[in-house]
Amino acid sequence: MGNSVEWQDITYKETFEEETRGLIRRRQTDSCCKVGDLEGILNSLYIMDGADWVGRGSLQDTILSARIAAYERFIAQWKAEDGNPGNL
C-alpha cells in the first residue's frame, strides 16, 4: 500500500518546490509583481479546484493541491515580511 501513495507524495513535493522556486524568481525579477497579483492567481486555482465536475484524476488533483499550497505559503510569508496581514 505504501507504493500506491508514494508517487503522490513525490509528485506533491516536487510540484510544491518547483512552484515555490518560480514564485521566488518572479518576485525577484518582476518589479510589477505584487501580493494582490498572486492572490488573483490563487483565487483562480481555487476555482479550478472546485470545478472538477468531470474528474481530473489523482495526478492532476495532487499537482493542483501542491500549487495551491505553494501560493498560500508564499503569500503568507510575503505578507509577514511586509508586516501586513491584509491585502496589499
N, C-alpha and C positions, 0 to 999 in steps of 0.2 A: 504494500500500500504506500510505502514511502516514496517509491519512484513515481507513482501516479500524481503526486502533488509537487514533487521536487522540481519538475520543469516549470511549474507555475511560480515557485519561489525564485528560481533563477531568472526567469523572464521578468518578473516584477522588479527584482533588484537591479538588473541590467537596464531596464527601461527607466526606472526611477533615477538612477545615476546619470544616464545619458541625458534625460530631460533636465536634470539639475545643472549639469555642465553647460547645456545650451542656454539656460536661463542666466547663469553666471556670465557667460560670454556675451549674451545680449545686453545685460546691464552694464558691462564694462565698455562695450563698443558702441552702443546706441544711446546717445545722449538724450534722445527724444523718448526713450522707454521710461515709463512711469508705472507706479504700482497700479494705478487705475487701468492701464492697458492690459496688464497681466490679469487683473481681476475680470476684465471683459472676456479674455480667453478662457479663464477658469469657469466663468458662467456658461460659456459655450460648451465646455467639456461636461459640465453638469447636465446641460440639455441633452447632449449626445448620450450620456449615461442613462438618462430617463427615457430616451426614445428607442428603446430596444424591443420594439414590438414584434420583430421578425426573428430575433435571436442572433447575436453576434458570434456566440461560441465562447468557450473558455479562454482561448488565446487572446482575442480582442478585448474581452472583459478584463483580463489581467493587465493588459497594456494600458487600457483606459484608466483603470484604478490606480496604476502606478503614476501615470501622467497627472491625474488629479491630485494625488498625494504630494507629488513634487511641487506643483504650483502652490498648493496650500501651504506647505512648509516654507517655500522660498518667499512667498508674500508675507507670511507671518514674521520671518526673520528680517526682511527688509523693513517692515513697519517697526519692529522692535529696535533696529538700529537707528531709525529716524526718531524714535521716541514718540511715535504717533500711531496708536492702535486703530484709529479711524481711517476713513478713506483719504487718499492723497490725490 
